[in-house]
């Protein structure tokens, strides 16, 4: 019995001494796997679903409670998550998605705008909707997110700051972090793409 208690005590002490894994910085990720990043833009172009860094150039990282504070202050919530196995209809711009997409209450879903490379149509889709959502105020708070361990929000943050927006915030944990905080999601439809 004593041996069992001693083993349990040692196991408990060693568990307390074990530190959780800490995510690397953006620079470290780029240095370790440069093949996953565009050499010109620095954006992640491959393996979008993978652990993300602690930081993102050009933005502040927020916790779920920080996001909630900005929601109360009127921030724009921008969901840039993927439209899995979907696309937009080139005739009318509507997204052909399967099932409901659940997101933060009040969020606007601009699918696929966090990809490492965007077509001119998708760049226009992002920039025109940002201008509309912020009423042209480049100082408006914008919270960018997707899901945990997804580089699309990391990419979108940098793309948005490059457009001149100054108060861009990254909710790294995204929809998963919101659920972990115990808060509800709501169904969100993707904003159609303007087609000519």
PLY file of the C-alpha trace (Angstrom):
ply
format ascii 1.0
element vertex 196
property float x
property float y
property float z
element edge 195
property int vertex1
property int vertex2
end_header
0.00 0.00 0.00
2.85 2.39 0.88
4.49 1.67 -2.46
1.27 2.50 -4.24
0.86 5.79 -2.33
4.49 6.74 -2.97
4.11 6.00 -6.68
0.90 8.02 -6.84
2.56 10.93 -5.01
5.56 10.89 -7.36
3.31 10.73 -10.38
1.30 13.68 -9.08
4.46 15.74 -8.43
5.86 14.98 -11.89
2.53 15.96 -13.47
2.66 19.29 -11.65
6.19 19.92 -12.91
5.31 19.18 -16.53
4.74 22.42 -18.38
2.14 22.64 -21.12
3.39 22.96 -24.67
3.83 26.58 -25.66
3.15 27.67 -29.21
6.06 29.15 -31.12
6.12 32.66 -32.52
5.19 33.42 -36.12
8.85 33.90 -36.98
9.74 30.51 -35.54
7.00 28.80 -37.56
8.30 30.45 -40.74
11.88 29.50 -39.94
11.00 25.86 -39.23
8.87 25.32 -42.35
9.50 28.04 -44.95
7.89 25.81 -47.61
4.49 26.42 -45.98
4.68 30.20 -46.46
4.58 32.49 -49.47
8.08 34.00 -49.79
6.69 37.37 -50.94
3.71 37.90 -48.61
4.74 35.73 -45.66
1.23 34.25 -45.53
0.65 30.58 -44.85
-0.16 28.85 -48.16
-0.32 25.18 -47.15
-1.66 23.03 -44.31
-4.14 25.60 -42.99
-5.30 23.20 -40.26
-2.33 23.02 -37.91
-1.29 24.57 -34.59
-0.99 28.34 -34.88
1.58 30.69 -33.35
1.13 32.86 -30.28
1.30 36.06 -32.30
0.34 37.57 -35.62
2.06 40.55 -37.24
-0.09 43.67 -37.13
-2.69 42.67 -34.55
-3.36 42.02 -30.90
-4.41 38.57 -29.75
-7.61 38.40 -27.72
-9.13 35.94 -25.26
-12.82 35.04 -25.39
-13.57 37.58 -22.65
-11.63 40.23 -24.60
-13.76 39.47 -27.65
-16.92 39.78 -25.57
-15.76 43.22 -24.36
-15.18 44.38 -27.94
-18.57 43.00 -29.01
-20.18 45.17 -26.35
-18.19 48.14 -27.71
-19.50 47.55 -31.25
-16.58 45.80 -32.94
-16.97 44.08 -36.30
-16.78 40.28 -35.90
-15.30 38.68 -38.99
-15.47 34.92 -39.42
-13.03 33.93 -42.18
-13.46 30.19 -41.83
-13.53 27.87 -44.78
-16.64 26.89 -46.69
-15.69 23.23 -46.75
-16.43 21.38 -49.98
-18.23 24.49 -51.18
-17.84 27.34 -53.59
-19.77 30.38 -54.67
-22.04 30.33 -57.71
-20.34 32.35 -60.42
-23.71 33.42 -61.84
-25.23 35.01 -58.74
-22.50 34.96 -56.06
-24.36 32.84 -53.52
-22.31 30.30 -51.62
-23.24 26.69 -52.13
-22.70 25.39 -48.61
-23.81 22.21 -46.92
-25.66 22.65 -43.66
-25.47 25.38 -41.07
-22.28 27.20 -40.18
-22.27 28.09 -36.49
-20.41 31.23 -35.47
-20.24 33.94 -32.82
-23.43 35.97 -32.39
-23.36 38.95 -34.72
-20.45 37.70 -36.80
-20.21 38.24 -40.53
-18.95 35.20 -42.43
-16.67 35.94 -45.38
-15.61 32.40 -46.30
-12.25 31.59 -47.79
-10.80 35.10 -47.27
-8.05 33.67 -45.08
-6.48 31.47 -47.74
-2.80 32.11 -48.38
-3.48 33.14 -51.96
-6.64 34.92 -53.08
-8.02 35.54 -56.55
-8.68 39.18 -57.49
-12.42 38.51 -56.97
-11.85 37.26 -53.42
-9.53 40.18 -52.59
-12.27 42.55 -53.75
-14.86 40.53 -51.78
-12.86 41.04 -48.58
-11.95 44.70 -49.10
-15.41 45.85 -50.24
-17.19 44.14 -47.35
-14.70 45.51 -44.85
-15.34 49.02 -46.18
-19.09 48.46 -45.84
-18.89 46.86 -42.36
-16.68 49.62 -40.97
-18.43 52.45 -42.87
-14.96 53.33 -44.15
-13.56 53.83 -40.63
-10.11 52.23 -40.70
-9.83 52.76 -36.94
-12.88 50.59 -36.18
-12.20 47.51 -34.04
-12.27 44.32 -36.10
-12.09 40.87 -34.51
-10.91 38.18 -36.94
-11.37 34.48 -36.21
-12.13 31.03 -37.58
-11.55 27.91 -35.46
-8.70 26.78 -33.22
-5.59 25.53 -35.01
-6.46 27.25 -38.26
-4.13 29.62 -40.08
-6.87 31.30 -42.11
-7.56 33.95 -39.46
-3.79 34.52 -39.08
-3.57 35.19 -42.82
-6.70 37.36 -42.91
-5.46 39.58 -40.07
-2.34 40.45 -42.04
-4.29 41.00 -45.23
-6.68 43.35 -43.38
-3.91 45.36 -41.72
-2.23 45.69 -45.14
-5.46 47.37 -46.29
-4.85 50.07 -43.67
-7.10 48.95 -40.82
-5.44 49.88 -37.53
-7.43 48.10 -34.80
-7.41 44.50 -35.91
-7.64 41.82 -33.24
-6.97 38.10 -33.58
-9.13 35.61 -31.69
-6.80 32.66 -32.17
-9.08 30.10 -30.50
-12.06 31.28 -32.56
-15.33 29.41 -32.49
-13.80 26.65 -30.35
-12.60 29.16 -27.76
-16.04 30.76 -27.64
-17.63 27.38 -26.95
-14.95 26.58 -24.34
-15.97 29.77 -22.52
-19.50 28.35 -22.31
-21.12 30.79 -24.73
-23.58 29.96 -27.47
-23.12 30.12 -31.21
-25.67 31.00 -33.86
-26.19 29.92 -37.47
-24.48 32.31 -39.87
-24.92 32.50 -43.62
-22.01 33.44 -45.89
-22.12 36.88 -47.47
-22.61 36.50 -51.23
-19.83 37.42 -53.64
-20.59 40.30 -56.01
-20.44 39.03 -59.57
-20.68 41.05 -62.76
0 1
1 2
2 3
3 4
4 5
5 6
6 7
7 8
8 9
9 10
10 11
11 12
12 13
13 14
14 15
15 16
16 17
17 18
18 19
19 20
20 21
21 22
22 23
23 24
24 25
25 26
26 27
27 28
28 29
29 30
30 31
31 32
32 33
33 34
34 35
35 36
36 37
37 38
38 39
39 40
40 41
41 42
42 43
43 44
44 45
45 46
46 47
47 48
48 49
49 50
50 51
51 52
52 53
53 54
54 55
55 56
56 57
57 58
58 59
59 60
60 61
61 62
62 63
63 64
64 65
65 66
66 67
67 68
68 69
69 70
70 71
71 72
72 73
73 74
74 75
75 76
76 77
77 78
78 79
79 80
80 81
81 82
82 83
83 84
84 85
85 86
86 87
87 88
88 89
89 90
90 91
91 92
92 93
93 94
94 95
95 96
96 97
97 98
98 99
99 100
100 101
101 102
102 103
103 104
104 105
105 106
106 107
107 108
108 109
109 110
110 111
111 112
112 113
113 114
114 115
115 116
116 117
117 118
118 119
119 120
120 121
121 122
122 123
123 124
124 125
125 126
126 127
127 128
128 129
129 130
130 131
131 132
132 133
133 134
134 135
135 136
136 137
137 138
138 139
139 140
140 141
141 142
142 143
143 144
144 145
145 146
146 147
147 148
148 149
149 150
150 151
151 152
152 153
153 154
154 155
155 156
156 157
157 158
158 159
159 160
160 161
161 162
162 163
163 164
164 165
165 166
166 167
167 168
168 169
169 170
170 171
171 172
172 173
173 174
174 175
175 176
176 177
177 178
178 179
179 180
180 181
181 182
182 183
183 184
184 185
185 186
186 187
187 188
188 189
189 190
190 191
191 192
192 193
193 194
194 195
